[in-house]
Structures are given as structure tokens and as C-alpha cells.
Amino acid sequence: MCNCTTSAQQYDYPPGTGPGDEPFIEQVEAEDQKLRDQGIGGNWWGTSVAQRVRKLKIEKELRENIDTLPKDHWAHEFAGVYYEGDGLGTNITISVAPNAGVTYTWYGCMGLYDAAHGEIVETFDDGVRVKLITDSKVGDDGMDYMTGRLTFLRWGDKRYLLPENEMTQLMNDLNNRKSYFFFPERDMRDRLDVESISLLNRTQPVGLPQLSDRWNAMLIRTPIKLTVIGVDGVYMKPFGDDSAHVGCQLALNKGSADGMFVGMEFNVKTDSGEFPVTVTETNDHSCRAEIAWYVLDPNPAFVPPEKGQQIIVPGVDPARLEAR
């Protein structure tokens, strides 16, 4: 418990908190005490006091302050609580407010998987940069999901908030003509509500999102026809008693001048199945890529792509281009 006195110098601040946080610290303590009184134990959430305090400050700002900001402030459209999840192993929540900053948590079947928080240090036309602090309760054991650069995404009447890696995933989903998009979204009617965007209630966007030049350049509007010009580093490594890791390195005949980018994903079929390919390095007119896959077979007959094999990256569904 905090040693609460009227003097800030005598207040026993938990790590990551300071003067002005006293009401929120006391609210956190009251929540934990209530759980202890119920026999559940304190801090059911698993995150640090500093992260929980920031979350409470964000919620207060969302309730009380956003409507007082200038009409052209980004917060009117994008401040709020964003959720992505299936209610089971994936429950990702990102909360953002201009002054209180950002919090992020990922809860799954086994409890807290990942958490981070921080203050907003820079704003852009399409997002913000956060001085991100990995929550002390997680350390280095997180999910490698959250990034300091967050992108605001307008997609029809929907609004999303995507970390850097998820923006790359979005480009890959569009370029491979996937029909279901699973990214942090907020309720446009209530900044603090996530129930309407749960898996059961979520609807899918149509057309294409509004993208900055950087991301727009990654959209493939015409299918790319690739040729495998080299295969090396083929491997099969048993993993435990009933599975294995398989993969190889590929050299391909198209590069950045042809629309290829690092992190680009597509599938290739071989005599042993269909495998995801990820581009790892690009030149103007060639690139390197890899297959790295996990199979439930301790001795799989992995057959890599053949030199000269053709691969098609389909590009954006024409119906989406027409609906834009």
C-alpha cells in the first residue's frame, strides 16, 4: 500500500508513477483490495501499477477531455480503445489518448501474454510515435506485436490502429486477396466500448483503406509473375517427438522496382504441399526470400520449389479496387 500523505516528497510512489498520479494509484489499490476481500488475490490483470495508472488516466481523458480539443485534432477521430480478438487466445487491446498516452495488453487462455505503455512523443498525418515501455510484469517474454510507431487507418466507416508489423500484414492480406481482416478496431459510437467489435459482432470493411504514399506503394494492382532462379539452404530439423521445422532460401527474379518489398508474403506449391514465402532482401530487379515452416510430422518429406518454377502473387482483388 502507498504511504499516502499530503506531501509529494513523502508519498511512496510505485515505479513509473509520480506527482499527480495519487488518485489513480489509490484507485488501483482499491481495485486490488476488493479482489483480496473476495478471496481472488490482488492484481488479477497482471500488469504493473504504472501501466494500470496510465490506463485509468487514458479512460478519464477519453470521457472528459476529447470534446474540448480543437475541431481538427486527430483525437476526435482516433482517440479511444481498440480491440482485436477471438475471446480465447487472442485478446489485444490498445488504448490511446493525446495527453495520457498509450497502453497495450495481450491476454490469452493462460493470462497476460504481453503488455506495454508510454507517452506520445510525435504525431504524423497518419499516426503517432510512442516512447514505448515494455511492462515490467512481462519483461522480454512478450509477443513481439507492439511497436512505437502506430498508424491510424480509415477504412470506410471503420477506424483501426495498427502497429508497424500489422501494417505490413495488412498489405500482405490485401495482396493475397484475403477476405477477413483481423486488426485493432474501435467502436465509432463509444470510445471506451469494445463489445460491438468483438469477433461475433464484427463486420468486414469493403473497398480499400486510405493509405499514405509509403503503404500505398506496397499495394499490388496487377499480379506479379515470379520465377525461382535459385534454391539453397534446404533443411529439415526434427522438433520434439512429433513435429519438425522445414525450409529453404529462394532467389527470385523480381525486386523493389517490380513491386517486391521486405516482409512481403505469398504462397508457393511444391510436391510436398503449399508453403508461405517471406521476402527477406530486395534489389532493384531481384530478391531473396525464405520458407520457414512447422509441420506435425517428425520426418516430413519436404520438397522445396524447383529452379525455374513460376509463382504468382495475385495482388489486390479487382472488386476492392473498383469499390474504392
C-alpha positions as CSV (number, residue, x, y, z in Angstrom):
1,M,0.0,0.0,0.0
2,C,1.2,3.5,-0.7
3,N,2.1,5.8,2.2
4,C,-0.4,8.5,1.3
5,T,0.3,11.9,2.7
6,T,-0.3,15.4,1.6
7,S,3.4,15.9,0.8
8,A,4.6,14.5,-2.6
9,Q,8.1,14.0,-1.1
10,Q,6.6,11.6,1.4
11,Y,4.3,9.7,-1.0
12,D,5.5,6.2,-1.7
13,Y,5.1,6.2,-5.5
14,P,5.2,2.9,-7.3
15,P,7.9,2.7,-10.0
16,G,6.9,4.6,-13.1
17,T,4.4,6.9,-11.3
18,G,4.8,10.3,-9.8
19,P,3.2,13.5,-8.5
20,G,-0.4,13.9,-9.9
21,D,-0.9,10.2,-10.1
22,E,-2.1,9.8,-6.5
23,P,-5.9,9.4,-7.2
24,F,-5.2,6.8,-9.9
25,I,-2.7,4.9,-7.6
26,E,-5.3,4.8,-4.9
27,Q,-7.9,3.6,-7.4
28,V,-5.6,0.7,-8.4
29,E,-5.1,-0.2,-4.8
30,A,-8.8,-0.1,-4.1
31,E,-9.4,-2.5,-7.0
32,D,-6.7,-4.9,-5.7
33,Q,-8.1,-4.7,-2.2
34,K,-11.6,-5.5,-3.4
35,L,-10.2,-8.7,-5.1
36,R,-8.4,-9.7,-2.0
37,D,-11.5,-9.2,0.1
38,Q,-13.3,-11.6,-2.4
39,G,-10.5,-14.2,-1.9
40,I,-9.3,-13.8,-5.5
41,G,-6.0,-12.1,-4.8
42,G,-4.7,-8.7,-5.9
43,N,-3.9,-7.5,-9.4
44,W,-5.9,-10.0,-11.4
45,W,-4.8,-8.1,-14.5
46,G,-1.2,-9.0,-14.2
47,T,0.2,-5.6,-15.3
48,S,2.3,-3.1,-13.3
49,V,0.8,-0.3,-11.3
50,A,2.4,2.2,-13.8
51,Q,0.6,0.7,-16.7
52,R,-2.7,0.5,-14.8
53,V,-2.4,4.1,-13.7
54,R,-1.8,5.2,-17.3
55,K,-4.8,3.2,-18.5
56,L,-7.0,4.9,-15.9
57,K,-5.7,8.3,-17.0
58,I,-6.4,7.5,-20.6
59,E,-10.0,6.4,-19.7
60,K,-10.6,9.7,-17.8
61,E,-9.2,11.7,-20.7
62,L,-11.5,9.9,-23.2
63,R,-14.5,10.5,-21.0
64,E,-13.9,14.1,-20.2
65,N,-11.4,15.9,-22.5
66,I,-11.6,14.9,-26.1
67,D,-14.7,17.1,-27.0
68,T,-12.8,20.2,-25.7
69,L,-10.0,19.8,-28.3
70,P,-9.8,21.9,-31.5
71,K,-12.0,20.5,-34.2
72,D,-9.1,19.4,-36.4
73,H,-7.3,17.5,-33.7
74,W,-6.7,13.8,-34.6
75,A,-8.2,12.6,-31.3
76,H,-11.8,13.3,-32.3
77,E,-11.5,10.6,-34.9
78,F,-8.9,8.2,-33.5
79,A,-8.6,8.5,-29.7
80,G,-10.3,5.5,-28.0
81,V,-10.0,1.9,-27.1
82,Y,-9.1,-0.5,-29.9
83,Y,-9.7,-4.3,-29.7
84,E,-8.7,-7.3,-31.7
85,G,-9.5,-10.8,-30.5
86,D,-11.3,-14.1,-30.6
87,G,-12.2,-14.2,-26.9
88,L,-9.8,-17.1,-26.4
89,G,-6.0,-17.0,-27.1
90,T,-6.0,-13.5,-28.7
91,N,-7.4,-10.5,-26.8
92,I,-5.4,-7.4,-27.8
93,T,-6.4,-4.0,-26.5
94,I,-4.7,-0.7,-27.4
95,S,-6.0,2.5,-25.7
96,V,-4.8,5.9,-26.9
97,A,-5.4,9.5,-25.7
98,P,-3.3,12.5,-26.7
99,N,-2.1,13.5,-23.3
100,A,-2.3,10.3,-21.2
101,G,-0.6,8.3,-24.0
102,V,-1.0,4.6,-24.9
103,T,-1.4,1.3,-23.2
104,Y,-1.4,-2.2,-24.8
105,T,-2.2,-5.6,-23.5
106,W,-2.5,-9.1,-25.0
107,Y,-4.4,-11.6,-22.8
108,G,-4.9,-15.2,-23.8
109,C,-6.0,-18.5,-22.3
110,M,-3.1,-18.5,-19.8
111,G,-3.4,-14.9,-18.7
112,L,-1.3,-11.9,-19.6
113,Y,1.0,-12.6,-22.7
114,D,2.3,-9.1,-23.4
115,A,1.9,-5.5,-22.2
116,A,3.5,-2.1,-22.9
117,H,2.7,1.6,-22.4
118,G,4.1,5.0,-23.0
119,E,3.7,8.7,-23.8
120,I,3.1,10.0,-27.3
121,V,6.2,11.9,-28.4
122,E,5.4,12.7,-32.1
123,T,2.3,12.9,-34.3
124,F,2.0,12.4,-38.1
125,D,-0.8,12.8,-40.6
126,D,-1.5,9.1,-40.3
127,G,-0.4,8.2,-36.8
128,V,1.7,8.7,-33.7
129,R,5.0,7.7,-32.3
130,V,5.1,6.4,-28.7
131,K,8.0,6.2,-26.3
132,L,7.1,2.6,-25.5
133,I,8.0,0.9,-22.3
134,T,7.7,-2.8,-22.0
135,D,5.6,-3.5,-18.9
136,S,7.8,-4.7,-16.0
137,K,5.5,-7.6,-15.4
138,V,6.2,-9.0,-18.9
139,G,9.9,-8.3,-19.4
140,D,11.4,-9.9,-22.5
141,D,8.8,-12.7,-22.8
142,G,6.3,-10.8,-24.9
143,M,4.7,-11.5,-28.2
144,D,6.7,-9.1,-30.5
145,Y,3.5,-7.4,-31.6
146,M,3.5,-3.8,-30.4
147,T,5.7,-1.1,-31.9
148,G,6.4,2.5,-31.1
149,R,5.0,3.7,-34.5
150,L,1.2,3.4,-34.7
151,T,-0.8,4.1,-37.8
152,F,-4.3,5.5,-37.9
153,L,-6.3,3.8,-40.6
154,R,-9.5,5.0,-42.2
155,W,-11.4,2.2,-44.0
156,G,-14.9,3.2,-45.0
157,D,-16.8,4.0,-41.8
158,K,-14.3,2.0,-39.7
159,R,-11.2,3.2,-37.8
160,Y,-8.2,1.0,-37.0
161,L,-5.0,1.5,-35.1
162,L,-2.1,-0.7,-36.3
163,P,1.4,-1.3,-35.1
164,E,4.1,-1.3,-37.8
165,N,4.2,-5.1,-38.3
166,E,0.5,-5.2,-38.6
167,M,0.5,-2.6,-41.4
168,T,2.8,-4.9,-43.3
169,Q,0.5,-7.8,-42.6
170,L,-2.4,-5.8,-43.9
171,M,-0.6,-5.2,-47.2
172,N,0.0,-8.9,-47.5
173,D,-3.6,-9.7,-46.7
174,L,-4.8,-7.3,-49.4
175,N,-2.2,-8.5,-51.9
176,N,-3.2,-12.2,-51.3
177,R,-6.9,-11.4,-51.6
178,K,-7.9,-12.4,-48.1
179,S,-11.5,-11.6,-47.3
180,Y,-11.3,-11.4,-43.5
181,F,-9.3,-8.7,-41.7
182,F,-8.4,-9.0,-38.1
183,F,-6.8,-5.8,-36.7
184,P,-7.4,-3.5,-33.7
185,E,-10.6,-1.6,-34.4
186,R,-12.6,0.9,-32.3
187,D,-16.3,1.5,-31.8
188,M,-17.2,4.8,-33.6
189,R,-20.2,5.3,-31.3
190,D,-18.4,4.9,-27.9
191,R,-14.7,5.5,-27.4
192,L,-14.5,3.1,-24.4
193,D,-16.6,0.2,-25.7
194,V,-15.2,-2.9,-27.3
195,E,-18.2,-5.2,-27.1
196,S,-19.6,-4.2,-30.5
197,I,-16.3,-5.0,-32.2
198,S,-15.9,-8.5,-30.7
199,L,-15.4,-11.4,-33.0
200,L,-19.1,-12.2,-33.1
201,N,-20.3,-8.7,-33.8
202,R,-17.5,-7.5,-36.2
203,T,-18.3,-6.8,-39.8
204,Q,-15.8,-6.6,-42.6
205,P,-14.7,-3.5,-44.5
206,V,-15.2,-3.1,-48.2
207,G,-13.0,-1.5,-50.8
208,L,-9.6,-0.3,-49.7
209,P,-8.4,1.7,-46.7
210,Q,-6.9,5.2,-47.1
211,L,-3.2,4.8,-47.1
212,S,-0.2,7.1,-47.0
213,D,2.2,7.0,-50.0
214,R,4.5,4.6,-48.2
215,W,1.9,1.9,-47.7
216,N,0.0,2.6,-51.0
217,A,3.2,1.8,-52.8
218,M,3.0,-1.8,-51.4
219,L,-0.4,-2.5,-52.9
220,I,-0.1,-4.8,-55.9
221,R,-2.7,-3.8,-58.5
222,T,-1.5,-6.3,-61.2
223,P,-0.4,-9.8,-60.4
224,I,3.3,-10.3,-60.2
225,K,4.7,-13.3,-62.0
226,L,7.9,-14.6,-60.3
227,T,10.5,-17.1,-61.4
228,V,12.6,-19.1,-58.9
229,I,16.2,-18.5,-60.1
230,G,17.9,-20.2,-57.2
231,V,17.3,-22.6,-54.2
232,D,19.7,-23.2,-51.3
233,G,19.8,-23.8,-47.6
234,V,17.2,-26.6,-47.7
235,Y,16.7,-28.0,-44.2
236,M,14.5,-30.4,-42.1
237,K,15.0,-30.2,-38.4
238,P,13.0,-32.5,-36.0
239,F,11.3,-30.7,-33.2
240,G,10.3,-32.9,-30.3
241,D,8.9,-36.3,-31.0
242,D,6.1,-35.5,-33.4
243,S,7.0,-32.4,-35.5
244,A,9.7,-30.7,-37.5
245,H,10.9,-27.4,-38.9
246,V,11.4,-27.3,-42.6
247,G,12.5,-24.5,-45.0
248,C,14.9,-23.1,-47.6
249,Q,16.2,-19.9,-49.2
250,L,15.0,-18.7,-52.6
251,A,16.3,-16.3,-55.1
252,L,13.6,-14.7,-57.3
253,N,13.7,-12.7,-60.5
254,K,11.8,-9.6,-59.3
255,G,12.8,-6.8,-57.0
256,S,11.8,-3.5,-55.5
257,A,11.4,-1.9,-58.9
258,D,8.8,-4.5,-59.7
259,G,6.8,-4.1,-56.5
260,M,8.6,-6.5,-54.2
261,F,9.2,-5.4,-50.6
262,V,10.9,-6.8,-47.5
263,G,8.3,-8.6,-45.4
264,M,6.1,-9.4,-48.5
265,E,4.4,-12.8,-48.2
266,F,2.8,-15.2,-50.7
267,N,2.4,-18.9,-51.1
268,V,4.2,-21.5,-53.2
269,K,3.1,-25.0,-54.1
270,T,5.6,-27.9,-54.2
271,D,5.3,-31.7,-54.4
272,S,5.1,-31.8,-50.6
273,G,2.4,-29.1,-50.1
274,E,1.8,-25.4,-50.0
275,F,4.1,-23.1,-48.0
276,P,4.3,-19.4,-47.1
277,V,7.2,-17.5,-48.6
278,T,8.6,-14.3,-47.0
279,V,10.8,-11.8,-48.8
280,T,13.9,-11.0,-46.7
281,E,16.0,-8.8,-49.0
282,T,15.4,-6.8,-52.2
283,N,17.5,-5.4,-55.0
284,D,16.1,-3.4,-57.9
285,H,15.2,-6.5,-60.1
286,S,15.8,-9.5,-57.8
287,C,15.1,-10.5,-54.2
288,R,15.8,-13.2,-51.6
289,A,13.1,-15.0,-49.8
290,E,12.6,-17.8,-47.4
291,I,10.3,-20.7,-46.5
292,A,10.3,-21.4,-42.7
293,W,7.5,-23.7,-41.7
294,Y,6.5,-26.0,-38.9
295,V,4.9,-29.4,-39.7
296,L,3.2,-32.0,-37.5
297,D,5.5,-34.8,-38.7
298,P,8.8,-35.8,-37.2
299,N,10.2,-36.9,-40.6
300,P,8.4,-34.9,-43.3
301,A,9.3,-35.4,-47.0
302,F,9.9,-31.7,-47.6
303,V,10.3,-30.9,-51.3
304,P,11.5,-27.3,-52.0
305,P,10.4,-25.2,-55.0
306,E,12.4,-26.0,-58.2
307,K,14.6,-23.7,-60.1
308,G,12.6,-22.2,-62.9
309,Q,9.3,-22.7,-61.1
310,Q,6.7,-19.9,-61.6
311,I,5.0,-18.2,-58.6
312,I,2.1,-15.8,-58.9
313,V,1.5,-13.1,-56.3
314,P,-2.2,-12.4,-57.1
315,G,-2.4,-8.7,-55.9
316,V,-5.5,-6.9,-54.7
317,D,-8.9,-8.3,-55.6
318,P,-10.2,-6.3,-58.6
319,A,-13.5,-5.9,-56.8
320,R,-11.8,-4.0,-54.0
321,L,-10.1,-1.7,-56.5
322,E,-13.5,-1.0,-58.1
323,A,-15.2,-0.4,-54.8
324,R,-12.7,2.3,-53.7
